[in-house]
Amino acid sequence: MHRDKFLQDIAEKPLQAAAEYYASRLNEHPRAKDFIREELGLSHEQIVSQCIGFSDRTLGKLIPHRRLKVGRQIRERLETVGLFKSNGREALRGYVTVPLFDQVGNVHGIRGFKVDRHAGGKDVLHIGSAEQDQPEMRASGAAGQDPEPIVQERATSVEATPRKLPNDQTPAADPATEPLSDDGDQITFVRADRFYRIRGLEKNASTCRMAINLMVSRDELVYLDALDMVKARSRNAFIKAAANELFVDEELVKKDIGALLLKLELRQAERIARQKRPCQAPIRLSERERAEAMELLQDPNLLERIVSDLEVCGIVGENTNKLAGYLAATSRKLSRPLAILIQSSSSAGKTSLMDAILSLMPPEDVVRLSGMTGRSLFYLDTAQIRHKILAVAEDEGLNEAAYALKLLQSEGELRHASVCRDGSGNLVTRQHHVQGPVQIFLTSTSIDVDEELVNRCFVLTVDETDNQTGAIQSRQREAFTSQCFQASQKAARLRRLHQNAQRLLRPLEVLNPYAPQLSFPSHKTRMRRDHLKYLTLINTVALLRQHQRETQPLTGGNGVRASINVEPDDIAVANTVAGQVLGQSLDELAPQTRTLLADLQRYVRRECRRREIPRSDHRFTRRDLRESIQWSDAQVRKHLTRLVELEYVLIHRGRNGQRFVYELIYDGEGCGGEPFLMGLSDPQQLRRPTLKTEPLMHLVPTLSP
């Protein structure tokens, strides 16, 4: 329709023009057409002949904004006849519209029938003249038939009489009833001929501050400024300047700003309170979803399925990294979660690896950040991060937040004191307490990440070989074939399956009865933290397999809790993962150094058998080694020094001028070229401890997932 012609019609004959516009919108809403046929019993011919329509909230978009004079005039006219409410909204929105015609065919009213019923709502609404009880009907359009009036009225009819205004003036509005309109990125507020636009309210995290960008306009005059609404000096400066710019009384603008301040305070308080509430209610699984998730968790090949499912989700190779990342994300349910840092060069696929792993975790348990400042973590909400995954990708400011991340990982909480002003303007100290634990998942291209933060993380390195690049490119080419659609659907099903399985995992206590028998390298102080990572990794494997284990009661200070025990299979998995993540490879050695290591190992084994002592008790000198393998002193000195530097051999300094003696730490691991970690216990050699357990039957109802 021609807009100028429509605006002229809506100003001169508002009911007639609105009815015709509503009739033009009906075909866009099949649900409204079904309602007319089923509830009102009208045929297509009757719908057309009687100009039946539907109000879909689009009428106001054709009318100029209220800030313009012509827009105000038309809107006031529509408000006078009852088509618009005082807040600027359409009165008939969501209603099927039936025009009421007089004897000469002019529309003198519109009756609306609510499409969506609500208990206690207004199902029938009458706009315009209410002189006739039933609408006059036009010819139905069917030859030889008499017109039939509409009689299927529902609920109670609400009559809306036209507003009679003296001298066509807008009535004084009640500030309490004037709402704020939220358009997504801005808030609008209208008072008579003054239009206010507010931006930036969402950036205020405290009720003590309300820094906004405020614009006010009147006709074609506009004033814009930034101010803090809680500061009287800032408000008064805006009021004075706006009144001068818009040529209105200063007292009038002052009343507007006062009303606006009260409304913005209420909205800001509601938003802050909403952010402090728990993110969402627990998600309830259907019986089918629960059964499928439980089948996955009880599968003896659960870990193999995790790796293969991540392959389907788009991650080629990287089997150890995929399993390590998945286990670390699962450790969020423990009291001391594992932290993960994926380091690689740009475009190597570290972010894709993180995204794939996190896509298998419940979305409600993942908090993703694109970056952070040095103090941002101190102001997090405990309810939003406790036992959740805090994922930060590609953050150039990672070093700035390294201190807070270290504390959050080691201590499990953050405490911070800051200075602010109270309601009286006095400076006071406010404490912020962020309570974990939280699982930290980081990626970075930088090689200069804080060393202390790196020591607290499992550091994964992405495979950057040519073979891996070729495999990734092959998968990328497959994405452009006809198989892509089926693969994406399968990946989506697997993601939902793993998310549901994670929801069924309970934060049980994990006990390791084999811990006293375990061994770990101890020749460097760094191994103290690595040892804790190793023990936590074992517990995480057991936690993931909890539905394959018998649950036992654990009595403590907080009453009886459920617990599960670590099994040797869990330790075997942890040994493999820790060996490849924390370990090293024989490929790092030069050929001659590797030959010396093999000869040294044979020499130590022979001497230990002869003397009947364990390998850890045997000591040797360079002379002993020289005589055994018949190498020159220069060769032995050079390559033995290299083995000491790479921690295959431990040096013991003699006392009182005595010569150095050496201990072989290496015990034949990694002969096939795979990474390994020396000094770990063989799970098959562990002795099963004697455990005294009690049945947990009385706890079954309270521990169901």
C-alpha positions in Angstrom: 0.0 0.0 0.0 1.1 3.6 -0.6 2.2 5.0 2.7 1.2 8.6 2.2 -2.3 7.5 1.1 -2.5 5.2 4.1 -1.5 7.9 6.6 -4.1 10.2 5.1 -6.8 7.5 5.5 -5.8 6.6 9.0 -5.9 10.2 10.1 -9.3 10.9 8.5 -11.1 7.5 8.9 -9.0 5.6 11.5 -11.5 2.7 12.1 -12.0 2.1 8.3 -8.3 2.3 7.5 -7.3 0.0 10.4 -9.9 -2.6 9.5 -8.7 -2.7 5.9 -5.1 -3.0 7.0 -5.9 -5.8 9.5 -7.7 -7.6 6.7 -4.6 -7.4 4.5 -2.5 -9.1 7.2 -4.7 -12.1 7.8 -3.2 -14.3 5.1 0.2 -14.0 6.8 -1.2 -15.8 9.9 -2.6 -19.3 9.3 -3.3 -19.8 12.9 -5.7 -16.8 12.9 -7.4 -18.2 9.8 -7.9 -21.6 11.5 -9.4 -19.8 14.5 -11.9 -18.0 12.2 -13.0 -21.2 10.6 -13.1 -23.3 13.7 -14.3 -20.8 16.3 -16.3 -18.3 14.3 -17.5 -20.8 11.7 -16.9 -18.5 8.7 -16.1 -19.6 5.2 -13.5 -18.1 3.0 -16.1 -16.1 1.1 -17.5 -14.7 4.3 -14.0 -13.8 5.5 -13.4 -11.8 2.4 -16.8 -10.1 2.1 -16.9 -9.1 5.7 -13.3 -7.7 5.7 -12.2 -10.0 8.6 -8.6 -9.4 9.6 -5.9 -10.0 12.3 -4.0 -7.4 14.3 -0.3 -8.6 14.3 1.3 -5.6 16.0 2.6 -4.2 12.7 0.2 -1.2 12.4 2.4 1.0 14.5 5.4 0.4 12.2 3.7 2.3 9.4 3.1 5.3 11.5 5.9 7.9 12.1 7.5 7.9 15.5 5.9 9.9 18.3 8.9 12.3 18.4 7.7 13.7 15.0 4.7 16.0 14.9 2.8 14.1 12.3 3.4 10.8 14.2 2.1 12.3 17.4 -1.0 13.6 15.7 -1.9 10.3 14.1 -1.2 8.3 17.3 -3.3 10.7 19.4 -6.1 10.3 16.9 -5.9 6.4 17.1 -5.7 6.7 20.9 -8.9 8.8 20.9 -10.9 6.2 19.0 -9.5 3.4 21.1 -7.2 1.7 18.6 -4.1 2.6 20.6 -3.5 2.5 24.3 -1.9 5.3 26.3 1.4 3.4 26.3 1.5 3.5 22.5 0.6 -0.2 21.9 -2.2 -1.5 19.7 -5.4 -2.3 21.7 -6.3 -5.2 19.4 -2.9 -6.9 19.1 -3.3 -10.7 18.9 -7.1 -10.4 18.1 -9.1 -11.4 15.0 -10.8 -8.2 13.9 -14.5 -8.0 12.7 -15.5 -4.6 11.4 -19.0 -3.2 12.4 -20.8 -1.4 9.6 -23.5 1.2 9.7 -26.5 1.4 7.3 -24.4 3.1 4.5 -21.4 0.7 4.8 -19.0 2.8 6.9 -17.1 1.1 9.7 -18.2 2.5 13.1 -16.5 0.0 15.3 -14.3 -3.1 15.4 -14.9 -6.2 17.5 -11.9 -8.3 18.4 -11.7 -12.0 19.3 -8.6 -13.2 21.2 -6.8 -16.0 19.4 -4.8 -17.3 22.4 -7.0 -17.7 25.4 -5.8 -17.0 28.9 -7.7 -17.6 32.1 -9.3 -14.4 33.3 -8.3 -12.5 30.1 -10.4 -10.5 27.7 -11.5 -12.9 25.0 -13.7 -10.3 23.2 -12.9 -6.6 22.8 -15.0 -3.9 21.3 -13.4 -0.7 19.7 -15.5 2.3 18.6 -19.3 2.8 18.8 -21.2 0.4 20.9 -24.7 1.3 19.9 -25.6 -2.1 18.3 -25.5 -5.4 20.1 -24.7 -7.4 17.0 -22.6 -6.3 14.1 -24.2 -5.5 10.8 -23.1 -8.0 8.2 -22.4 -7.6 4.6 -23.6 -10.0 2.0 -21.8 -13.3 2.5 -20.8 -13.4 -1.2 -22.7 -16.7 -1.8 -25.6 -16.3 -4.3 -29.1 -16.9 -2.8 -28.0 -17.0 0.8 -28.8 -14.6 3.6 -26.0 -13.1 5.6 -25.4 -14.8 9.0 -24.4 -12.7 12.0 -21.5 -13.8 14.1 -22.9 -15.4 17.3 -19.9 -17.5 18.6 -18.8 -15.0 21.2 -16.7 -16.3 24.1 -16.3 -15.3 27.7 -17.3 -11.7 28.5 -17.4 -8.8 26.1 -15.3 -5.8 27.1 -16.7 -2.5 25.8 -14.1 0.2 25.1 -15.8 3.6 24.7 -14.0 6.3 22.8 -12.1 8.9 24.7 -13.7 12.4 24.7 -11.0 15.0 25.0 -11.7 18.8 25.3 -10.2 20.8 22.4 -8.5 17.6 21.1 -5.8 17.9 23.8 -3.7 15.0 25.1 -4.6 14.2 28.7 -2.0 14.5 31.5 -0.3 11.2 31.8 0.3 9.5 35.1 4.1 8.9 35.4 3.5 5.6 37.3 1.7 4.1 34.4 4.1 5.2 31.6 6.2 2.1 30.9 9.8 1.8 29.6 10.0 0.2 26.2 13.0 -2.1 25.7 14.1 -2.4 22.1 17.1 -4.8 22.8 20.1 -2.4 22.7 18.2 0.6 24.0 15.4 1.7 26.3 12.8 4.3 25.4 10.6 6.5 27.5 7.9 8.9 26.3 6.4 11.9 28.2 3.9 13.9 26.2 5.9 15.4 23.2 9.3 14.5 24.8 11.1 11.3 23.7 13.9 9.8 25.8 16.4 7.1 24.7 18.6 5.3 27.1 21.7 3.2 26.3 24.3 1.5 28.4 22.3 0.6 31.4 23.3 -3.1 31.2 27.0 -2.2 31.7 26.3 -1.2 35.3 27.0 -4.1 37.7 26.2 -2.3 40.9 23.2 -0.3 42.2 25.6 2.4 43.4 26.2 3.5 39.8 24.0 4.2 36.8 26.2 5.5 34.0 24.1 5.8 30.8 24.0 7.5 27.5 20.7 9.6 27.5 19.1 11.4 24.5 16.0 13.5 24.7 14.2 14.9 21.6 11.2 17.2 21.0 9.9 17.7 17.5 13.1 18.2 15.5 15.2 19.3 18.5 17.6 16.8 20.1 20.0 16.8 23.1 22.4 14.0 23.9 24.8 13.5 26.8 26.5 10.9 29.0 25.7 11.0 32.8 25.5 9.1 36.0 21.9 9.1 37.1 22.7 8.5 40.8 24.7 11.8 41.0 22.6 14.9 41.6 25.2 17.2 40.0 25.2 15.1 36.8 21.4 15.0 36.6 21.0 18.8 37.2 23.5 19.6 34.5 21.6 17.4 32.0 18.3 18.9 33.0 19.5 22.5 32.6 21.1 21.8 29.2 18.2 19.8 27.9 15.6 22.4 28.8 17.7 25.1 27.2 18.2 23.0 24.0 14.5 21.9 23.6 12.9 25.2 24.6 10.9 23.7 27.4 10.4 24.6 31.0 13.3 23.3 33.2 10.9 22.0 35.9 9.2 19.9 33.2 12.4 18.1 32.3 13.2 17.7 36.0 10.0 15.8 36.5 10.7 13.6 33.5 14.2 12.8 34.8 12.8 12.0 38.3 10.2 9.6 36.8 12.8 8.0 34.6 15.3 7.6 37.5 12.8 5.6 39.5 12.0 3.3 36.6 15.6 2.7 35.7 16.5 2.0 39.3 13.8 -0.7 39.5 14.9 -2.2 36.2 18.6 -2.2 37.2 17.9 -3.8 40.5 15.8 -6.5 38.9 18.5 -7.3 36.3 21.3 -7.5 39.0 19.1 -9.8 41.2 18.3 -11.9 38.1 22.0 -12.4 37.4 22.7 -13.5 40.9 20.1 -16.2 40.8 21.0 -19.8 39.8 21.4 -19.9 36.0 18.5 -22.3 35.4 16.5 -25.1 36.9 17.9 -28.6 36.6 17.1 -30.2 33.2 14.9 -33.3 33.5 15.6 -36.2 31.1 13.0 -38.3 29.6 13.0 -42.1 30.3 14.5 -42.7 26.8 17.2 -40.1 27.2 18.1 -41.5 30.7 18.3 -45.0 29.4 20.5 -44.1 26.5 22.8 -42.0 28.7 23.0 -44.8 31.3 23.9 -47.3 28.6 26.8 -45.1 27.6 28.1 -44.7 31.1 27.9 -48.5 31.8 29.7 -49.4 28.6 33.0 -51.2 29.5 34.4 -49.4 26.4 33.3 -46.0 27.6 36.7 -44.3 27.1 37.1 -45.7 23.6 33.6 -44.5 22.7 34.5 -41.0 23.9 37.5 -40.9 21.6 35.5 -42.2 18.6 32.6 -39.9 19.3 34.9 -36.9 19.3 36.2 -38.1 15.9 32.6 -38.0 14.6 32.3 -34.5 16.0 35.1 -33.4 13.7 38.4 -33.9 15.6 40.8 -36.0 13.6 43.5 -37.9 15.5 44.6 -36.3 18.8 43.3 -39.4 20.7 45.3 -38.7 23.9 44.4 -35.0 23.8 40.7 -35.8 23.3 40.6 -38.2 26.2 42.7 -35.9 28.5 40.5 -32.9 27.7 37.2 -34.9 28.3 38.5 -36.2 31.6 39.6 -32.8 32.7 36.2 -31.3 31.9 34.6 -34.2 33.9 36.8 -33.4 36.9 34.7 -30.2 37.5 32.6 -32.4 39.8 35.6 -33.1 42.1 36.8 -30.9 44.9 40.1 -30.3 43.1 39.5 -30.2 39.3 42.2 -30.6 36.7 43.1 -27.5 34.7 43.9 -27.8 30.9 46.0 -25.5 28.7 46.1 -26.2 25.0 49.2 -24.6 23.5 50.0 -24.5 19.8 50.7 -22.2 16.9 48.0 -20.3 15.2 45.5 -22.3 13.0 46.8 -25.6 14.4 43.3 -26.5 15.7 43.5 -25.9 19.5 40.2 -23.9 19.6 38.5 -26.6 17.5 39.7 -29.2 20.0 38.4 -27.2 23.0 35.1 -26.5 21.2 34.5 -30.2 20.4 35.2 -31.3 24.0 33.0 -28.6 25.5 30.2 -29.4 23.1 29.9 -32.8 24.9 29.5 -31.1 28.2 26.1 -29.8 29.4 25.7 -26.1 28.3 24.6 -25.1 31.8 28.0 -26.3 33.2 30.1 -24.2 30.8 31.0 -20.6 31.2 32.8 -19.3 28.1 34.8 -16.0 28.0 36.5 -14.4 25.1 38.9 -12.5 27.3 39.4 -11.2 30.8 41.1 -8.5 32.7 43.4 -8.9 35.6 40.7 -8.4 38.2 37.6 -9.6 36.4 37.7 -13.1 38.1 37.5 -11.5 41.6 33.9 -10.3 40.7 32.5 -13.5 39.4 29.3 -14.9 40.9 29.9 -18.1 42.9 26.6 -19.6 41.8 27.6 -19.3 38.2 31.0 -20.9 38.3 31.0 -23.4 41.2 31.7 -26.9 39.8 31.5 -25.4 36.3 34.0 -25.2 33.4 35.6 -21.8 32.9 36.7 -21.7 29.3 38.9 -18.9 27.9 40.0 -19.1 24.3 42.6 -17.0 22.4 43.0 -14.5 25.2 45.9 -12.1 24.7 45.3 -10.9 28.3 45.8 -14.3 29.8 49.0 -13.2 31.6 47.0 -10.4 33.3 44.6 -12.8 34.9 47.2 -15.5 35.6 47.5 -14.6 39.3 43.7 -15.0 39.8 43.7 -18.2 37.8 46.5 -19.6 39.9 44.7 -18.9 43.1 41.4 -20.2 41.8 43.1 -23.5 40.8 45.2 -24.0 43.9 43.0 -22.5 46.6 39.6 -23.2 45.0 38.5 -19.6 45.9 39.3 -15.9 45.5 39.0 -13.2 48.2 39.4 -9.6 47.2 38.8 -6.3 49.0 37.9 -3.1 47.2 37.0 0.5 48.2 33.7 2.0 47.2 31.2 4.6 48.4 28.2 3.7 50.5 24.8 5.4 50.3 26.0 8.4 52.2 29.0 8.9 50.0 31.6 7.7 52.5 34.4 5.4 51.5 34.0 1.9 52.7 35.8 -1.5 52.1 33.8 -4.2 50.5 34.9 -7.8 50.4 34.3 -10.1 47.4 34.4 -13.8 47.8 34.4 -16.1 44.8 34.1 -19.7 45.9 35.0 -22.7 43.6 36.1 -25.2 42.8 36.0 -24.5 39.0 37.6 -26.4 36.1 39.8 -24.1 34.0 40.1 -24.7 30.3 42.5 -22.4 28.4 44.0 -22.1 25.0 46.9 -20.0 23.9 49.3 -19.4 21.1 51.8 -17.7 23.4 54.9 -19.5 24.6 55.3 -17.0 27.4 52.3 -18.0 29.5 53.0 -17.5 33.2 55.2 -20.5 34.3 53.4 -20.9 37.6 50.1 -21.1 35.8 51.5 -23.7 33.4 52.8 -25.8 36.3 49.2 -26.0 37.6 47.8 -27.3 34.3 47.9 -30.3 32.1 49.5 -28.8 29.0 48.3 -30.4 25.7 50.2 -29.7 22.5 48.3 -30.1 19.2 49.8 -32.4 16.5 51.3 -30.1 13.9 52.8 -32.8 11.6 52.2 -32.9 7.8 50.3 -36.2 8.2 47.9 -34.6 10.7 47.4 -31.6 8.3 46.6 -33.9 5.5 44.1 -35.8 7.6 42.3 -32.6 8.6 42.2 -31.4 5.0 40.7 -34.7 4.0 37.9 -34.2 6.6 37.4 -30.7 5.4 36.8 -31.9 1.9 34.3 -34.5 3.1 32.3 -31.6 4.6 31.4 -30.5 1.1 30.0 -33.9 0.0 26.5 -35.3 0.3 27.6 -37.2 3.5 28.0 -34.0 5.4 24.3 -33.8 6.4 24.1 -37.3 7.8 27.4 -36.8 9.7 26.2 -33.5 11.2 23.0 -35.2 12.4 24.9 -38.0 14.0 27.3 -35.6 15.7 24.3 -33.6 17.1 22.9 -36.9 18.5 26.2 -37.8 20.1 26.5 -34.4 21.7 23.1 -34.6 23.3 23.9 -38.2 24.4 27.1 -37.1 26.2 25.5 -34.0 27.7 22.8 -36.2 29.2 25.4 -38.7 30.4 27.3 -35.9 32.1 24.1 -34.8 33.8 23.8 -38.3 35.3 27.2 -38.1 36.9 27.0 -37.4 40.7 29.7 -35.6 42.6 30.6 -38.7 44.7 33.6 -39.0 47.0 36.3 -41.0 45.2 38.7 -43.1 47.4 41.9 -44.6 46.2 42.8 -47.6 48.4 45.8 -48.3 46.1 47.4 -44.8 46.7 50.0 -46.0 49.3 51.4 -48.5 46.8 51.7 -45.9 43.9 55.0 -44.4 42.9 55.9 -41.2 41.1 59.1 -39.4 40.0 60.4 -37.3 42.9 63.7 -35.9 41.7 62.4 -32.4 41.1 60.2 -30.1 43.2 57.9 -29.7 40.2 56.9 -33.3 40.6 55.0 -32.3 43.7 52.3 -30.6 41.6 52.5 -33.2 38.9 51.9 -35.9 41.5 48.6 -34.2 42.6 47.6 -34.0 38.9 48.3 -37.7 38.5 46.2 -38.7 41.6 43.4 -36.4 40.5 43.4 -37.9 37.0 43.0 -41.4 38.6 40.0 -40.2 40.6 38.5 -38.6 37.5 38.6 -41.8 35.6 36.9 -43.6 38.5 34.3 -40.8 38.7 33.5 -41.2 35.0 33.0 -44.9 35.6 30.9 -44.5 38.7 27.9 -46.3 37.2 30.1 -49.4 36.6 31.1 -49.5 40.3 29.4 -50.4 43.6 28.6 -47.3 45.7 29.8 -47.4 49.3 28.8 -45.3 52.4 31.3 -42.9 53.8 30.7 -41.6 57.3 32.2 -38.2 58.0 31.6 -34.9 59.8 28.9 -34.0 57.4 27.0 -37.2 57.8 26.9 -40.2 55.5 28.0 -39.7 51.9 28.3 -41.9 49.0 31.7 -43.0 47.7 33.3 -45.2 45.1 36.7 -46.9 45.0 39.5 -46.6 42.4 40.3 -49.9 40.6 43.6 -50.9 38.9 42.0 -50.3 35.5 41.6 -46.6 36.4 45.3 -46.4 37.3 46.2 -48.0 34.0 44.3 -45.4 32.1 45.8 -42.6 34.1 49.3 -44.0 33.6 48.7 -43.9 29.8 47.3 -40.4 29.7 49.9 -39.0 32.2 52.7 -40.6 30.4 51.8 -38.9 27.1 50.9 -35.6 28.6 53.5 -35.2 31.4 56.2 -37.6 29.9 58.9 -37.5 27.4 60.0 -39.5 24.3 63.2 -41.4 23.4 63.0 -39.6 20.1 64.5 -36.6 21.9 67.8 -38.4 22.2 70.6 -38.4 19.7 71.4 -41.9 18.3 74.6 -42.3 20.3 73.0 -41.1 23.5 70.1 -43.5 23.0 72.7 -46.3 22.4 74.4 -45.4 25.7 71.0 -45.5 27.5 70.3 -49.0 26.2 73.8 -50.2 27.2 73.5 -48.6 30.6 70.2 -50.3 31.2 71.6 -53.7 30.4 74.6 -53.0 32.7 72.4 -52.0 35.6 70.0 -54.9 35.2 73.0 -57.3 35.2 74.5 -55.8 38.3 71.2 -55.7 40.2 70.7 -59.4 39.5 74.2 -60.2 40.6 73.9 -58.3 43.8 70.2 -59.1 44.3 69.2 -55.5 44.9 66.4 -53.3 43.3 67.3 -50.9 40.6 66.7 -47.9 42.8 69.5 -49.0 45.2 72.2 -49.4 42.6 74.8 -46.7 42.2 77.5 -46.5 39.6 80.4 -44.2 38.5 81.6 -43.2 35.1 84.5 -45.6 35.5 82.2 -48.5 36.2 80.2 -47.7 33.0 83.4 -47.2 31.0 84.8 -50.6 31.9 81.4 -52.3 31.3 80.6 -50.9 27.8 84.2 -50.2 26.7 83.6 -46.5 25.7 86.1 -43.7 26.0 85.9 -41.3 28.9 85.0 -38.4 26.5 82.1 -40.4 25.0 80.8 -41.5 28.4 81.1 -38.0 29.9 79.3 -36.3 26.9 76.4 -38.6 26.5 75.9 -39.4 30.3 75.7 -35.6 30.9 72.9 -35.5 28.3 71.0 -38.3 30.0 71.3 -36.4 33.3 69.9 -33.2 31.7 66.9 -35.1 30.3 66.3 -36.8 33.7 67.0 -40.4 32.6 69.8 -40.6 35.0 69.9 -39.0 38.5 73.3 -37.7 39.8 74.2 -38.0 43.5 77.0 -35.7 44.7 79.6 -37.3 46.9 80.5 -35.8 50.3 83.9 -34.6 51.5 85.5 -34.6 48.1 84.2 -38.0 47.1 83.4 -38.6 43.4 80.0 -38.4 41.9 77.8 -41.5 41.6 74.8 -42.0 39.4 71.4 -43.7 39.6 69.5 -45.0 36.5 65.8 -43.9 36.6 64.8 -45.2 33.2 63.4 -48.7 33.2 62.8 -49.5 29.5 59.7 -47.3 28.9 58.8 -45.9 25.5 60.8 -48.4 23.3 58.3 -47.9 20.5 58.8 -44.2 20.4 55.6 -43.3 22.4 55.9 -40.7 25.3 56.2 -42.1 28.8 56.6 -41.0 32.4 59.2 -42.8 34.4 58.6 -44.1 37.9 54.9 -45.0 37.7 53.7 -48.2 39.4 52.6 -51.1 37.2 48.8 -51.5 38.0 49.1 -55.3 37.5 51.6 -55.5 40.3 49.3 -53.7 42.8 48.0 -55.7 45.8 44.2 -55.5 46.4 43.7 -53.9 49.8 41.3 -55.4 52.3 38.2 -53.1 52.5 35.4 -53.1 55.0 32.3 -51.7 53.6 28.7 -51.4 54.6 25.6 -51.7 52.3 24.2 -48.4 51.0 20.6 -49.5 50.7 19.3 -46.8 53.0 20.9 -44.1 50.8 19.6 -45.2 47.5 16.5 -42.9 47.4 18.6 -39.8 48.2 21.4 -40.5 45.7 19.4 -41.1 42.6 20.6 -38.8 39.8 
